Amino acid sequence: MLNLTVVIPTKNESKNLQGCIEAIGSDFAKKVILVDSQSEDDTKQIAAKLGIDVIDFVWDGNFPKKRNWYLQNHKPDTEWILFLDADEYLTNDFKVELESKIKDNSDKVGYWLNYSIYFLGKKLKGGYPLKKLALFKVGAGEYERIDEARWSKLDMEIHEHPILAGKSGEINSKIDHRDFKAVDYYFTKHQEYASWEAERYLNDINDENKKASWTWKQKLKYYLLNSPFVGPVYFLGSYIFMGGFKDGSRGLAFAILKMSYFTQVYCKIVEKNR
């Protein structure tokens, strides 16, 4: 059993949660914890049935959000922590590689993780890869600070990444990101994300201290968000250069929706500036 705490932030995740927990297994991590935002479905009952501890989280509209709140108020006693969404399923290959990486006594304090992407019920073969820095040593850092002051309804860090004091590596084996919620949910979620992206852009674009912590990908994204070409650039990169065409009509639809999302962010930025 690894010296690892797996933390699953949840809100109304009864559809995904049991499969997520079963994929972790009972002998993989020392602890599995749910941090729940007042779920109205059977999320807590499923966790209780599976013997998983639940910590309740009520967001006050300010910093910190869910992940940082957990790190600051419920610091685990394990060496490592993995943040895992309820629709993310650990694969055997991933677990074997993770165990190897964190036991090799390297100088790494965190690891970027790779994820498969599902769309319209099937795994995508192409498109931009999904990577997150979601595995790191306890005490090595926290997610970047964003002071919201209630300008969104999103109680968990979205695209923020941990700012770690040390080197990061990468685990190549993928976690299955099985987002099987309806397309309506996809639209609603990305409408909220687009508003958040626009607000964050306007809050941070002239803050040199915050910009200094951005990764090169964030710098490129925020540069492009100031242009109406951000959507088409994403489409060309995802569908043409990153092989989205391999998924046929699903790949085309996915790239178009993502192009629309980034165009929406651009329009919200222009609208708020005026």
C-alpha positions in Angstrom: 0.0 0.0 0.0 1.5 3.3 -1.1 2.2 6.2 1.3 -0.4 8.2 -0.7 -3.7 10.0 0.0 -6.2 10.1 -2.9 -8.6 13.1 -2.6 -11.7 13.1 -4.7 -13.5 16.5 -4.8 -17.2 15.9 -5.5 -20.6 17.5 -6.0 -23.5 15.3 -7.3 -21.2 12.5 -8.6 -23.3 9.5 -7.9 -23.1 8.4 -11.6 -19.3 8.2 -11.6 -18.2 7.8 -8.0 -18.5 4.0 -7.4 -16.5 3.1 -10.5 -13.9 5.7 -9.6 -13.4 4.3 -6.1 -13.4 0.7 -7.3 -10.7 1.5 -9.9 -8.5 2.9 -7.1 -8.8 -0.5 -5.3 -8.6 -1.2 -1.6 -4.9 -1.9 -1.4 -3.4 0.9 -3.5 -3.4 4.0 -1.4 -3.2 4.5 2.4 -6.2 6.8 2.4 -9.1 7.8 0.0 -11.0 10.9 1.0 -14.0 12.7 -0.5 -14.3 16.4 -0.2 -17.9 17.1 -0.9 -19.8 20.3 -1.8 -23.2 19.6 -0.3 -24.2 16.9 -2.9 -28.0 16.5 -3.4 -27.8 13.0 -4.9 -26.4 9.7 -3.5 -22.8 10.7 -3.6 -22.3 10.6 0.2 -24.2 7.4 0.6 -22.1 5.7 -2.0 -18.9 6.8 -0.3 -20.3 5.5 3.1 -21.2 2.2 1.5 -17.6 1.8 0.2 -16.1 2.8 3.5 -14.7 6.2 2.3 -14.5 9.2 4.7 -16.3 12.3 3.6 -15.3 15.9 4.5 -17.9 18.6 3.9 -16.9 21.8 2.1 -19.0 25.0 2.0 -17.4 27.7 -0.1 -17.7 31.3 1.1 -17.0 32.8 -2.3 -13.4 33.7 -1.6 -10.0 32.1 -1.5 -9.3 29.2 -0.8 -11.4 27.0 -3.0 -11.9 23.2 -2.5 -8.4 21.8 -3.1 -6.4 24.5 -1.3 -9.0 24.5 1.5 -8.4 20.8 2.0 -4.6 21.2 1.9 -4.7 24.0 4.5 -7.3 22.5 6.8 -6.9 18.7 6.5 -3.3 18.2 5.7 -2.8 14.4 5.1 -0.2 12.5 7.1 1.0 10.6 3.9 4.0 11.6 1.9 2.1 12.0 -1.4 -1.3 13.3 -2.4 -3.2 12.7 -5.6 -6.3 14.8 -6.6 -8.7 12.7 -8.6 -12.0 13.8 -10.1 -14.9 11.4 -9.8 -15.0 10.7 -13.5 -11.3 9.8 -13.6 -10.6 6.1 -13.4 -7.1 4.8 -12.5 -5.8 2.1 -14.9 -3.5 -0.8 -13.9 -0.7 0.6 -16.1 -1.0 4.0 -14.4 -0.9 2.5 -10.9 2.2 0.4 -11.7 4.0 3.4 -13.1 3.0 5.7 -10.3 4.3 3.2 -7.7 7.6 2.9 -9.5 8.0 6.7 -9.8 7.3 7.6 -6.2 9.4 4.8 -4.9 12.5 5.6 -6.9 13.8 8.2 -4.4 14.3 10.8 -7.2 14.4 14.6 -6.7 10.9 15.0 -8.0 8.3 16.6 -5.8 5.4 16.3 -8.3 4.2 14.6 -11.5 2.2 15.7 -14.5 -0.4 13.1 -15.3 -1.8 12.1 -18.7 -5.5 11.4 -19.3 -7.6 9.8 -22.0 -10.6 11.8 -23.2 -14.0 10.4 -23.9 -16.6 12.3 -26.1 -20.0 11.0 -27.1 -19.4 7.8 -25.3 -16.1 6.7 -26.9 -12.4 7.4 -26.3 -10.8 9.9 -28.6 -7.7 8.9 -30.5 -6.5 12.4 -31.4 -6.7 16.0 -30.3 -4.8 18.0 -27.7 -3.5 15.8 -24.9 -5.0 16.3 -21.4 -2.3 16.8 -18.7 -2.6 17.9 -15.1 -0.1 18.4 -12.3 -2.3 16.5 -9.8 0.2 14.3 -7.9 2.7 15.9 -5.5 4.4 15.6 -2.2 2.4 16.9 0.8 3.9 20.2 1.8 5.6 20.8 -1.6 3.1 23.5 -2.5 -0.5 24.6 -3.2 -2.7 25.5 -6.1 -2.1 29.0 -7.4 -4.0 31.7 -5.5 -6.8 33.4 -7.4 -8.9 35.9 -5.4 -12.4 35.6 -6.7 -14.5 37.8 -4.5 -17.6 35.9 -5.6 -17.2 36.6 -9.3 -18.0 32.9 -10.2 -20.1 30.1 -8.8 -17.3 27.5 -9.2 -16.2 26.3 -5.8 -13.2 24.3 -7.0 -10.0 25.3 -8.8 -10.5 24.9 -12.5 -7.4 25.4 -14.6 -5.2 26.4 -11.7 -2.1 24.3 -11.2 0.0 23.6 -8.1 3.0 25.9 -7.5 5.6 23.5 -6.2 9.0 24.1 -4.6 11.0 21.6 -6.6 11.2 19.6 -9.8 8.3 17.9 -11.6 8.3 14.7 -13.6 5.7 13.0 -15.7 3.7 9.7 -15.6 3.1 8.6 -19.2 0.5 5.9 -18.5 -3.0 7.4 -18.8 -5.9 7.8 -16.4 -9.3 7.2 -18.1 -11.2 10.5 -18.0 -14.7 9.0 -18.5 -16.9 12.0 -18.8 -20.1 10.4 -19.8 -22.5 13.2 -18.7 -25.0 14.5 -21.3 -24.1 17.1 -23.9 -26.3 19.6 -22.1 -24.0 19.3 -19.1 -21.0 19.9 -21.3 -22.6 23.1 -22.6 -23.5 24.4 -19.2 -20.1 23.6 -17.7 -18.2 25.3 -20.5 -20.5 28.4 -20.3 -19.4 28.7 -16.6 -15.8 28.0 -17.5 -15.8 30.6 -20.2 -17.1 33.3 -17.8 -14.4 32.3 -15.3 -11.6 32.3 -18.0 -12.6 35.8 -19.1 -12.8 37.2 -15.6 -9.5 35.7 -14.6 -7.8 37.1 -17.8 -9.0 40.6 -16.9 -7.9 40.3 -13.3 -4.5 38.9 -14.0 -3.3 40.1 -17.4 -1.6 43.2 -15.9 -0.4 41.5 -12.7 3.3 40.8 -13.2 3.6 38.7 -10.0 0.8 36.3 -11.1 2.1 36.2 -14.7 5.5 35.1 -13.4 4.0 31.9 -12.1 2.3 30.9 -15.4 3.5 27.9 -17.4 4.5 28.4 -21.0 1.2 26.9 -22.0 -0.7 29.5 -19.9 1.3 32.3 -21.4 0.5 31.2 -24.9 -3.2 30.7 -24.1 -3.6 34.2 -22.5 -1.7 35.7 -25.4 -4.2 34.1 -27.8 -7.3 34.9 -25.8 -6.8 38.6 -26.8 -7.4 37.6 -30.4 -10.5 36.5 -32.3 -8.2 33.9 -33.9 -7.9 31.9 -30.6 -10.8 29.6 -31.6 -9.6 28.8 -35.2 -6.0 28.4 -33.9 -7.2 25.8 -31.4 -9.3 24.0 -34.1 -6.4 23.8 -36.5 -4.0 22.5 -33.8 -6.5 20.0 -32.4 -8.1 18.6 -35.5 -5.3 18.8 -38.0 -1.9 18.8 -36.2 -2.9 16.8 -33.2 -4.8 14.2 -35.1 -8.4 14.9 -34.2 -9.4 13.8 -37.7 -8.7 10.2 -36.6 -11.9 10.2 -34.7 -14.1 11.1 -37.7 -17.3 13.0 -37.1 -16.8 12.8 -33.3 -13.3 14.4 -33.6 -14.7 17.1 -35.8 -17.6 17.9 -33.5 -15.2 18.0 -30.5 -12.8 20.4 -32.2 -15.7 22.6 -33.2 -17.1 22.8 -29.7 -13.7 23.6 -28.3 -13.2 26.3 -31.0 -16.6 27.7 -29.9 -15.6 27.7 -26.3 -12.4 29.7 -26.8 -14.2 32.1 -29.1 -16.8 32.6 -26.4 -14.0 33.4 -23.9 -12.7 36.0 -26.3 -16.1 37.6 -26.8 -16.7 37.8 -23.0 -13.3 39.5 -22.6 -14.2 42.1 -25.2 -17.7 42.6 -23.7 -16.3 43.1 -20.2 -13.7 45.5 -21.4 -16.4 47.7 -22.9 
